[in-house]
Amino acid sequence: MIVFPCCKINLGLNVTERRPDGYHNLETIFYPIPLTDALEVVPLKEADAPYRLAQYGNAIEGPVEKNLVVKAYLMLKADYALPPVDIHLYKHIPSGAGLGGGSSDAAYMLCLLNKLFNLQLSEEKLIDYASRLGADCAFFVHGHPTFATGIGNIFSPITLDLKGWQIVIVKPDIFVSTPEAFRGITPHKPTHSLLDIVQQPVNTWRQSMLNDFEDSIFPAHPRIQEIKEQLYEAGAVYAAMSGSGSSVYGLFEATCSLPDNADFPDDFYFSCIL
């Protein structure tokens, strides 16, 4: 069985307060984007190990056992009699991009195993498993536009449709760690809720829908800021860094000519009509 885990962008990101446990509360909107990986699982009747993982495409750092698709499999295997499996993962979504590619792979793995082995797990149960793997993993179980609060793990579905808009995603070869992203943040309550802002026309978002991480990351990594400026110069109606970076996306009207891949020769580039 094969599935195609999608990614997400963050529409706005406000870091609202530091929690007693050292984490930060935030608010953001997750929106699914059809930039995908490919994930295939085949049962193995005879095997000398519980699983085999073959990885293709973009390189994934770290040992195999730390891969989130393996963690998802082992989590379910601890509760259900799953057979050994052959896992094939093709990575197209760049890592360290703020696009949630690894989290999506994990959530899709849970859903794939549930269907492949007829575990009959409810969506609520799948969300519970996914939340153990990462704060935003549970979003990808249903993959609908979502308002997220808490540490990015409390979800409220919203009505939002960007169908017909064109999107360009550009990721430079820059890695931004989570500690680095939070280091320069001063938590604050936003003047206007993202739930109100997102109901306004997209061409009003530029001045009001902000990603707080840009203030700390842009001075440290000017190339990320340059990409945002390039997207605006090319005609984007709205552009922003996704999550804690380092990818930047731009939304373009359907009648606008998109910037060409050649405009970002050293960067990962993706475009599509939503």
VOLUMDO-937334 format. One record per residue: residue in three letters; chain; x, y, z of N, C-alpha, C in turn. Coordinates in steps of 0.1 Angstrom, whole numbers. Layout:
N
["ala"; "A"; [X; Y; Z]; [X; Y; Z]; [X; Y; Z]]
...
END
This chain:
274
["met"; "A"; [9; -12; 0]; [0; 0; 0]; [9; 12; 0]]
["ile"; "A"; [5; 22; -8]; [13; 34; -9]; [4; 47; -6]]
["val"; "A"; [10; 56; 1]; [3; 69; 4]; [12; 80; 1]]
["phe"; "A"; [7; 92; 0]; [15; 104; -3]; [13; 115; 7]]
["pro"; "A"; [22; 115; 18]; [21; 125; 28]; [23; 139; 23]]
["cys"; "A"; [14; 148; 26]; [15; 162; 22]; [22; 170; 32]]
["cys"; "A"; [24; 182; 29]; [31; 191; 39]; [21; 202; 43]]
["lys"; "A"; [25; 212; 51]; [16; 223; 55]; [25; 236; 55]]
["ile"; "A"; [17; 247; 54]; [24; 260; 56]; [17; 266; 69]]
["asn"; "A"; [24; 275; 75]; [18; 282; 86]; [13; 296; 81]]
["leu"; "A"; [0; 299; 83]; [-5; 312; 80]; [-4; 320; 93]]
["gly"; "A"; [6; 328; 95]; [8; 335; 107]; [13; 326; 118]]
["leu"; "A"; [21; 332; 127]; [25; 324; 139]; [28; 334; 150]]
["asn"; "A"; [20; 334; 160]; [22; 343; 172]; [27; 335; 184]]
["val"; "A"; [38; 338; 189]; [43; 332; 202]; [38; 340; 213]]
["thr"; "A"; [28; 335; 221]; [20; 343; 230]; [26; 343; 244]]
["glu"; "A"; [32; 333; 249]; [37; 333; 262]; [46; 321; 265]]
["arg"; "A"; [55; 323; 275]; [64; 312; 279]; [57; 304; 290]]
["arg"; "A"; [57; 291; 289]; [50; 283; 299]; [59; 279; 311]]
["pro"; "A"; [54; 275; 322]; [62; 271; 333]; [71; 259; 330]]
["asp"; "A"; [67; 251; 321]; [75; 239; 317]; [86; 242; 307]]
["gly"; "A"; [88; 255; 304]; [98; 259; 295]; [94; 259; 280]]
["tyr"; "A"; [83; 254; 277]; [78; 255; 263]; [71; 268; 261]]
["his"; "A"; [66; 271; 249]; [59; 283; 246]; [46; 280; 240]]
["asn"; "A"; [36; 288; 244]; [23; 287; 238]; [23; 296; 226]]
["leu"; "A"; [15; 292; 216]; [15; 299; 203]; [1; 298; 197]]
["glu"; "A"; [-1; 306; 186]; [-13; 304; 178]; [-8; 305; 163]]
["thr"; "A"; [-14; 296; 155]; [-10; 296; 141]; [-21; 289; 134]]
["ile"; "A"; [-21; 290; 121]; [-30; 283; 112]; [-23; 273; 103]]
["phe"; "A"; [-26; 261; 104]; [-20; 251; 95]; [-29; 249; 83]]
["tyr"; "A"; [-22; 250; 71]; [-29; 248; 58]; [-22; 238; 50]]
["pro"; "A"; [-29; 227; 46]; [-23; 216; 38]; [-19; 221; 24]]
["ile"; "A"; [-8; 216; 19]; [-2; 219; 6]; [1; 206; -1]]
["pro"; "A"; [-2; 205; -14]; [1; 192; -21]; [15; 191; -26]]
["leu"; "A"; [25; 194; -18]; [38; 190; -19]; [40; 177; -11]]
["thr"; "A"; [43; 166; -17]; [42; 153; -10]; [55; 145; -10]]
["asp"; "A"; [56; 136; 0]; [65; 125; 0]; [57; 113; -6]]
["ala"; "A"; [64; 102; -7]; [57; 89; -10]; [62; 79; 0]]
["leu"; "A"; [52; 71; 5]; [54; 61; 16]; [47; 48; 12]]
["glu"; "A"; [55; 38; 11]; [49; 25; 8]; [53; 15; 19]]
["val"; "A"; [43; 6; 23]; [45; -4; 33]; [41; -18; 27]]
["val"; "A"; [49; -28; 27]; [46; -41; 23]; [48; -51; 34]]
["pro"; "A"; [39; -60; 37]; [41; -70; 48]; [52; -80; 43]]
["leu"; "A"; [60; -84; 53]; [70; -94; 50]; [67; -107; 57]]
["lys"; "A"; [65; -118; 50]; [62; -130; 56]; [74; -137; 63]]
["glu"; "A"; [85; -135; 57]; [97; -140; 63]; [107; -129; 65]]
["ala"; "A"; [112; -126; 77]; [122; -116; 79]; [129; -118; 92]]
["asp"; "A"; [142; -113; 92]; [150; -115; 104]; [150; -103; 113]]
["ala"; "A"; [141; -93; 109]; [140; -81; 117]; [125; -76; 116]]
["pro"; "A"; [121; -68; 126]; [107; -63; 126]; [104; -55; 114]]
["tyr"; "A"; [114; -48; 109]; [111; -39; 97]; [124; -37; 89]]
["arg"; "A"; [122; -32; 77]; [133; -27; 69]; [129; -14; 63]]
["leu"; "A"; [138; -4; 63]; [135; 9; 58]; [144; 13; 47]]
["ala"; "A"; [139; 16; 35]; [147; 21; 24]; [143; 35; 22]]
["gln"; "A"; [153; 44; 22]; [150; 58; 20]; [156; 63; 7]]
["tyr"; "A"; [148; 72; 0]; [152; 77; -13]; [150; 92; -13]]
["gly"; "A"; [154; 99; -23]; [152; 113; -25]; [161; 121; -16]]
["asn"; "A"; [156; 131; -9]; [163; 140; 0]; [169; 131; 11]]
["ala"; "A"; [181; 134; 15]; [188; 127; 26]; [181; 130; 39]]
["ile"; "A"; [180; 120; 48]; [175; 122; 61]; [186; 119; 71]]
["glu"; "A"; [189; 129; 79]; [200; 127; 89]; [195; 119; 101]]
["gly"; "A"; [204; 112; 108]; [201; 104; 120]; [199; 90; 117]]
["pro"; "A"; [200; 81; 127]; [198; 67; 126]; [184; 63; 122]]
["val"; "A"; [183; 52; 115]; [170; 47; 110]; [160; 46; 121]]
["glu"; "A"; [164; 41; 133]; [154; 39; 144]; [148; 52; 149]]
["lys"; "A"; [154; 64; 145]; [149; 77; 149]; [139; 82; 139]]
["asn"; "A"; [138; 76; 128]; [129; 81; 117]; [115; 80; 123]]
["leu"; "A"; [107; 90; 120]; [93; 90; 126]; [84; 79; 120]]
["val"; "A"; [86; 75; 108]; [78; 64; 103]; [81; 51; 110]]
["val"; "A"; [94; 49; 114]; [97; 37; 122]; [91; 38; 136]]
["lys"; "A"; [92; 50; 142]; [86; 52; 155]; [71; 49; 155]]
["ala"; "A"; [65; 54; 144]; [50; 51; 143]; [47; 36; 142]]
["tyr"; "A"; [55; 29; 134]; [53; 15; 133]; [55; 8; 146]]
["leu"; "A"; [66; 11; 153]; [70; 4; 166]; [59; 8; 176]]
["met"; "A"; [54; 20; 176]; [44; 23; 186]; [31; 15; 184]]
["leu"; "A"; [26; 13; 172]; [15; 4; 170]; [18; -10; 172]]
["lys"; "A"; [30; -14; 169]; [34; -28; 170]; [34; -32; 185]]
["ala"; "A"; [37; -22; 194]; [37; -25; 208]; [23; -28; 213]]
["asp"; "A"; [13; -24; 206]; [-1; -26; 211]; [-9; -36; 202]]
["tyr"; "A"; [-4; -39; 190]; [-11; -48; 181]; [-1; -57; 175]]
["ala"; "A"; [-6; -69; 171]; [3; -79; 165]; [6; -76; 151]]
["leu"; "A"; [14; -66; 148]; [18; -63; 134]; [29; -72; 129]]
["pro"; "A"; [28; -76; 117]; [39; -85; 111]; [51; -76; 107]]
["pro"; "A"; [62; -82; 104]; [73; -74; 99]; [69; -67; 86]]
["val"; "A"; [75; -56; 84]; [72; -48; 72]; [84; -43; 64]]
["asp"; "A"; [82; -41; 52]; [92; -34; 43]; [87; -20; 40]]
["ile"; "A"; [95; -10; 44]; [90; 4; 43]; [99; 11; 33]]
["his"; "A"; [92; 17; 24]; [99; 25; 14]; [95; 40; 15]]
["leu"; "A"; [104; 49; 17]; [101; 63; 20]; [109; 72; 10]]
["tyr"; "A"; [101; 78; 1]; [108; 88; -8]; [105; 102; -3]]
["lys"; "A"; [116; 109; 0]; [115; 123; 6]; [116; 133; -5]]
["his"; "A"; [105; 140; -7]; [105; 152; -16]; [104; 165; -8]]
["ile"; "A"; [96; 164; 3]; [94; 176; 12]; [108; 178; 19]]
["pro"; "A"; [113; 190; 18]; [126; 192; 24]; [125; 192; 39]]
["ser"; "A"; [136; 187; 46]; [136; 187; 60]; [141; 200; 66]]
["gly"; "A"; [138; 203; 78]; [142; 215; 85]; [136; 227; 78]]
["ala"; "A"; [124; 226; 72]; [118; 237; 64]; [106; 244; 70]]
["gly"; "A"; [102; 239; 82]; [89; 244; 87]; [77; 240; 80]]
["leu"; "A"; [78; 229; 72]; [67; 224; 64]; [61; 211; 70]]
["gly"; "A"; [66; 206; 81]; [60; 194; 87]; [62; 181; 80]]
["gly"; "A"; [72; 180; 72]; [73; 167; 64]; [74; 155; 72]]
["gly"; "A"; [83; 155; 82]; [85; 143; 91]; [72; 140; 98]]
["ser"; "A"; [66; 150; 104]; [53; 148; 111]; [42; 142; 102]]
["ser"; "A"; [42; 147; 90]; [32; 141; 80]; [35; 127; 77]]
["asp"; "A"; [48; 123; 75]; [51; 110; 73]; [47; 101; 84]]
["ala"; "A"; [49; 105; 96]; [45; 97; 108]; [30; 95; 109]]
["ala"; "A"; [22; 106; 106]; [7; 105; 107]; [2; 96; 96]]
["tyr"; "A"; [7; 98; 84]; [3; 89; 73]; [7; 75; 75]]
["met"; "A"; [18; 72; 82]; [22; 59; 85]; [12; 52; 94]]
["leu"; "A"; [8; 59; 104]; [-3; 54; 114]; [-15; 51; 106]]
["cys"; "A"; [-20; 60; 97]; [-32; 57; 90]; [-31; 46; 80]]
["leu"; "A"; [-19; 45; 74]; [-16; 34; 64]; [-17; 21; 71]]
["leu"; "A"; [-10; 20; 83]; [-10; 7; 90]; [-24; 3; 95]]
["asn"; "A"; [-31; 13; 99]; [-45; 11; 104]; [-53; 5; 93]]
["lys"; "A"; [-52; 10; 81]; [-60; 5; 69]; [-54; -9; 64]]
["leu"; "A"; [-41; -9; 63]; [-34; -21; 57]; [-37; -34; 66]]
["phe"; "A"; [-37; -32; 79]; [-39; -44; 88]; [-52; -44; 95]]
["asn"; "A"; [-61; -35; 90]; [-75; -35; 95]; [-76; -35; 110]]
["leu"; "A"; [-69; -25; 116]; [-68; -23; 130]; [-81; -16; 135]]
["gln"; "A"; [-89; -10; 127]; [-101; -4; 130]; [-100; 7; 141]]
["leu"; "A"; [-89; 14; 140]; [-87; 25; 149]; [-95; 38; 145]]
["ser"; "A"; [-102; 44; 154]; [-109; 56; 151]; [-100; 68; 148]]
["glu"; "A"; [-105; 78; 142]; [-97; 90; 140]; [-92; 96; 153]]
["glu"; "A"; [-101; 95; 163]; [-97; 100; 176]; [-85; 93; 182]]
["lys"; "A"; [-85; 79; 180]; [-74; 71; 185]; [-61; 74; 177]]
["leu"; "A"; [-62; 75; 164]; [-51; 78; 156]; [-45; 92; 159]]
["ile"; "A"; [-53; 101; 162]; [-48; 114; 167]; [-41; 113; 180]]
["asp"; "A"; [-46; 105; 189]; [-39; 102; 202]; [-25; 97; 200]]
["tyr"; "A"; [-24; 87; 191]; [-11; 81; 188]; [-2; 91; 181]]
["ala"; "A"; [-7; 99; 172]; [1; 109; 165]; [6; 119; 174]]
["ser"; "A"; [-2; 124; 184]; [2; 134; 193]; [14; 130; 201]]
["arg"; "A"; [16; 117; 203]; [28; 112; 211]; [41; 113; 203]]
["leu"; "A"; [40; 115; 190]; [51; 116; 181]; [56; 130; 178]]
["gly"; "A"; [48; 140; 180]; [51; 154; 178]; [39; 163; 179]]
["ala"; "A"; [42; 175; 182]; [30; 184; 185]; [21; 186; 173]]
["asp"; "A"; [27; 186; 160]; [19; 189; 149]; [15; 176; 141]]
["cys"; "A"; [19; 165; 146]; [17; 152; 138]; [2; 150; 137]]
["ala"; "A"; [-6; 153; 148]; [-20; 150; 147]; [-28; 157; 137]]
["phe"; "A"; [-23; 169; 133]; [-29; 177; 122]; [-30; 169; 110]]
["phe"; "A"; [-20; 161; 106]; [-20; 154; 94]; [-29; 142; 93]]
["val"; "A"; [-34; 138; 105]; [-44; 127; 104]; [-56; 131; 96]]
["his"; "A"; [-61; 143; 98]; [-72; 147; 90]; [-68; 157; 79]]
["gly"; "A"; [-58; 166; 81]; [-53; 174; 71]; [-62; 185; 66]]
["his"; "A"; [-71; 190; 74]; [-80; 201; 71]; [-74; 214; 77]]
["pro"; "A"; [-77; 226; 71]; [-72; 238; 77]; [-76; 239; 91]]
["thr"; "A"; [-66; 243; 99]; [-68; 242; 114]; [-61; 253; 121]]
["phe"; "A"; [-68; 259; 131]; [-63; 268; 140]; [-57; 261; 152]]
["ala"; "A"; [-43; 263; 154]; [-36; 255; 164]; [-32; 265; 175]]
["thr"; "A"; [-33; 260; 188]; [-29; 268; 199]; [-21; 258; 208]]
["gly"; "A"; [-19; 262; 221]; [-11; 255; 230]; [4; 255; 225]]
["ile"; "A"; [10; 244; 224]; [24; 243; 218]; [23; 239; 204]]
["gly"; "A"; [11; 241; 198]; [8; 237; 184]; [1; 224; 184]]
["asn"; "A"; [-5; 220; 195]; [-11; 207; 196]; [-26; 207; 200]]
["ile"; "A"; [-32; 219; 201]; [-46; 220; 204]; [-52; 225; 191]]
["phe"; "A"; [-61; 217; 185]; [-66; 220; 172]; [-81; 224; 172]]
["ser"; "A"; [-84; 234; 164]; [-98; 238; 161]; [-99; 239; 146]]
["pro"; "A"; [-108; 231; 140]; [-110; 233; 125]; [-116; 246; 121]]
["ile"; "A"; [-112; 251; 110]; [-117; 264; 105]; [-121; 263; 91]]
["thr"; "A"; [-129; 272; 86]; [-134; 273; 72]; [-124; 282; 65]]
["leu"; "A"; [-116; 277; 56]; [-107; 285; 48]; [-104; 277; 35]]
["asp"; "A"; [-105; 284; 24]; [-103; 278; 11]; [-95; 287; 2]]
["leu"; "A"; [-82; 283; -1]; [-74; 290; -9]; [-73; 285; -24]]
["lys"; "A"; [-84; 277; -27]; [-85; 271; -40]; [-84; 282; -51]]
["gly"; "A"; [-75; 279; -61]; [-73; 288; -72]; [-61; 297; -70]]
["trp"; "A"; [-56; 299; -58]; [-44; 307; -56]; [-32; 298; -60]]
["gln"; "A"; [-22; 305; -65]; [-9; 298; -68]; [0; 300; -56]]
["ile"; "A"; [8; 290; -54]; [18; 291; -43]; [32; 287; -48]]
["val"; "A"; [42; 294; -43]; [56; 291; -46]; [62; 289; -32]]
["ile"; "A"; [69; 278; -30]; [77; 275; -18]; [92; 275; -22]]
["val"; "A"; [100; 282; -14]; [114; 282; -17]; [121; 280; -3]]
["lys"; "A"; [130; 270; -4]; [138; 267; 8]; [153; 268; 5]]
["pro"; "A"; [160; 277; 12]; [174; 277; 10]; [181; 266; 17]]
["asp"; "A"; [194; 264; 14]; [201; 253; 21]; [206; 259; 35]]
["ile"; "A"; [196; 262; 43]; [199; 267; 57]; [191; 259; 67]]
["phe"; "A"; [197; 256; 78]; [190; 248; 88]; [188; 258; 100]]
["val"; "A"; [176; 259; 105]; [173; 267; 117]; [168; 257; 128]]
["ser"; "A"; [175; 256; 138]; [171; 247; 149]; [160; 254; 157]]
["thr"; "A"; [152; 246; 164]; [141; 251; 173]; [147; 260; 184]]
["pro"; "A"; [158; 256; 191]; [163; 265; 201]; [167; 279; 195]]
["glu"; "A"; [174; 279; 183]; [178; 291; 177]; [165; 300; 174]]
["ala"; "A"; [155; 293; 169]; [143; 301; 165]; [137; 308; 178]]
["phe"; "A"; [136; 301; 189]; [130; 307; 201]; [139; 316; 208]]
["arg"; "A"; [152; 316; 206]; [162; 323; 213]; [159; 338; 213]]
["gly"; "A"; [155; 343; 202]; [153; 358; 200]; [139; 362; 201]]
["ile"; "A"; [130; 353; 206]; [116; 356; 207]; [112; 363; 220]]
["thr"; "A"; [104; 373; 219]; [98; 379; 231]; [83; 377; 230]]
["pro"; "A"; [78; 367; 238]; [63; 364; 237]; [54; 376; 240]]
["his"; "A"; [43; 376; 233]; [34; 387; 234]; [20; 383; 229]]
["lys"; "A"; [10; 389; 234]; [-4; 387; 229]; [-6; 395; 217]]
["pro"; "A"; [-11; 389; 206]; [-13; 397; 194]; [-24; 406; 195]]
["thr"; "A"; [-23; 417; 188]; [-34; 427; 188]; [-47; 422; 182]]
["his"; "A"; [-46; 414; 171]; [-57; 408; 165]; [-55; 393; 163]]
["ser"; "A"; [-66; 386; 165]; [-65; 371; 164]; [-63; 367; 150]]
["leu"; "A"; [-56; 357; 148]; [-54; 351; 134]; [-68; 347; 129]]
["leu"; "A"; [-77; 343; 138]; [-90; 338; 133]; [-98; 350; 127]]
["asp"; "A"; [-95; 362; 131]; [-101; 374; 125]; [-94; 378; 112]]
["ile"; "A"; [-81; 377; 113]; [-73; 382; 101]; [-75; 373; 89]]
["val"; "A"; [-76; 360; 91]; [-77; 350; 80]; [-90; 351; 73]]
["gln"; "A"; [-100; 358; 79]; [-113; 359; 73]; [-113; 371; 63]]
["gln"; "A"; [-103; 379; 64]; [-102; 391; 55]; [-95; 387; 42]]
["pro"; "A"; [-97; 395; 32]; [-91; 392; 19]; [-76; 390; 20]]
["val"; "A"; [-71; 381; 11]; [-56; 377; 12]; [-48; 390; 10]]
["asn"; "A"; [-52; 399; 2]; [-44; 411; -1]; [-43; 420; 11]]
["thr"; "A"; [-50; 417; 22]; [-48; 425; 34]; [-39; 419; 44]]
["trp"; "A"; [-35; 406; 42]; [-27; 398; 51]; [-13; 404; 54]]
["arg"; "A"; [-8; 410; 44]; [7; 414; 44]; [10; 423; 56]]
["gln"; "A"; [1; 432; 60]; [4; 441; 72]; [-1; 435; 85]]
["ser"; "A"; [-9; 425; 85]; [-15; 420; 98]; [-12; 406; 101]]
["met"; "A"; [-9; 397; 92]; [-6; 383; 95]; [9; 381; 95]]
["leu"; "A"; [14; 380; 107]; [29; 380; 109]; [33; 366; 115]]
["asn"; "A"; [46; 363; 112]; [53; 352; 118]; [63; 357; 127]]
["asp"; "A"; [61; 356; 140]; [70; 362; 150]; [85; 357; 149]]
["phe"; "A"; [87; 345; 143]; [100; 340; 142]; [108; 348; 132]]
["glu"; "A"; [102; 355; 123]; [110; 362; 113]; [118; 373; 119]]
["asp"; "A"; [114; 379; 130]; [121; 389; 137]; [135; 384; 143]]
["ser"; "A"; [135; 372; 147]; [147; 366; 152]; [156; 359; 142]]
["ile"; "A"; [149; 353; 132]; [157; 345; 122]; [162; 353; 110]]
["phe"; "A"; [155; 363; 106]; [160; 371; 94]; [173; 378; 97]]
["pro"; "A"; [176; 384; 109]; [189; 390; 111]; [200; 380; 111]]
["ala"; "A"; [197; 368; 115]; [208; 357; 116]; [210; 351; 102]]
["his"; "A"; [199; 351; 94]; [200; 344; 81]; [194; 353; 70]]
["pro"; "A"; [201; 363; 66]; [196; 373; 56]; [190; 367; 44]]
["arg"; "A"; [196; 355; 40]; [191; 349; 27]; [176; 346; 28]]
["ile"; "A"; [171; 342; 40]; [157; 338; 41]; [149; 351; 39]]
["gln"; "A"; [153; 362; 45]; [146; 374; 42]; [146; 379; 28]]
["glu"; "A"; [158; 376; 21]; [159; 380; 7]; [149; 372; -1]]
["ile"; "A"; [147; 360; 2]; [137; 352; -6]; [123; 357; -4]]
["lys"; "A"; [119; 361; 8]; [106; 367; 10]; [105; 380; 1]]
["glu"; "A"; [115; 388; 1]; [115; 400; -7]; [114; 397; -22]]
["gln"; "A"; [121; 387; -26]; [121; 383; -40]; [107; 379; -44]]
["leu"; "A"; [100; 372; -35]; [86; 367; -38]; [77; 379; -40]]
["tyr"; "A"; [78; 389; -31]; [70; 401; -32]; [73; 409; -45]]
["glu"; "A"; [86; 409; -48]; [90; 416; -60]; [85; 409; -73]]
["ala"; "A"; [83; 396; -72]; [78; 388; -83]; [62; 389; -84]]
["gly"; "A"; [56; 395; -74]; [41; 397; -75]; [33; 390; -65]]
["ala"; "A"; [40; 384; -55]; [32; 377; -45]; [23; 387; -37]]
["val"; "A"; [10; 383; -35]; [1; 391; -27]; [4; 390; -12]]
["tyr"; "A"; [9; 378; -8]; [13; 375; 6]; [24; 366; 6]]
["ala"; "A"; [34; 368; 14]; [46; 360; 15]; [50; 359; 30]]
["ala"; "A"; [55; 348; 34]; [59; 346; 48]; [68; 334; 50]]
["met"; "A"; [76; 333; 60]; [83; 321; 64]; [73; 312; 70]]
["ser"; "A"; [75; 299; 68]; [66; 289; 73]; [72; 283; 86]]
["gly"; "A"; [64; 284; 97]; [69; 279; 110]; [81; 286; 114]]
["ser"; "A"; [91; 278; 119]; [104; 284; 123]; [114; 283; 112]]
["gly"; "A"; [109; 281; 99]; [118; 282; 88]; [125; 268; 85]]
["ser"; "A"; [133; 269; 74]; [138; 280; 67]; [131; 283; 54]]
["ser"; "A"; [120; 276; 51]; [112; 278; 39]; [104; 290; 39]]
["val"; "A"; [102; 297; 28]; [94; 308; 26]; [84; 305; 15]]
["tyr"; "A"; [71; 309; 16]; [62; 307; 6]; [55; 321; 2]]
["gly"; "A"; [50; 321; -11]; [43; 333; -16]; [30; 328; -22]]
["leu"; "A"; [20; 336; -20]; [7; 333; -26]; [5; 343; -37]]
["phe"; "A"; [2; 338; -49]; [0; 346; -61]; [-14; 345; -67]]
["glu"; "A"; [-19; 355; -72]; [-32; 354; -79]; [-31; 346; -91]]
["ala"; "A"; [-42; 340; -95]; [-42; 330; -106]; [-37; 336; -119]]
["thr"; "A"; [-39; 349; -121]; [-36; 356; -133]; [-21; 361; -134]]
["cys"; "A"; [-14; 359; -123]; [0; 363; -121]; [9; 353; -127]]
["ser"; "A"; [20; 357; -134]; [30; 348; -138]; [40; 345; -126]]
["leu"; "A"; [42; 332; -124]; [50; 329; -112]; [65; 331; -115]]
["pro"; "A"; [73; 334; -105]; [87; 334; -107]; [92; 321; -111]]
["asp"; "A"; [103; 321; -119]; [108; 308; -124]; [118; 302; -114]]
["asn"; "A"; [119; 288; -116]; [128; 281; -108]; [142; 287; -109]]
["ala"; "A"; [145; 292; -121]; [158; 298; -124]; [161; 311; -115]]
["asp"; "A"; [151; 317; -110]; [152; 328; -101]; [158; 324; -87]]
["phe"; "A"; [157; 311; -84]; [162; 306; -71]; [171; 294; -74]]
["pro"; "A"; [182; 296; -81]; [190; 285; -87]; [196; 276; -76]]
["asp"; "A"; [199; 281; -64]; [206; 273; -54]; [196; 268; -43]]
["asp"; "A"; [183; 270; -45]; [173; 267; -35]; [164; 256; -39]]
["phe"; "A"; [157; 249; -30]; [146; 241; -33]; [134; 249; -37]]
["tyr"; "A"; [128; 245; -48]; [117; 253; -54]; [105; 244; -57]]
["phe"; "A"; [93; 249; -53]; [81; 241; -56]; [70; 252; -59]]
["ser"; "A"; [62; 249; -69]; [50; 257; -72]; [39; 249; -77]]
["cys"; "A"; [26; 253; -74]; [14; 247; -78]; [2; 256; -77]]
["ile"; "A"; [-9; 252; -82]; [-22; 258; -80]; [-29; 251; -69]]
["leu"; "A"; [-33; 258; -59]; [-40; 252; -48]; [-54; 248; -52]]
END
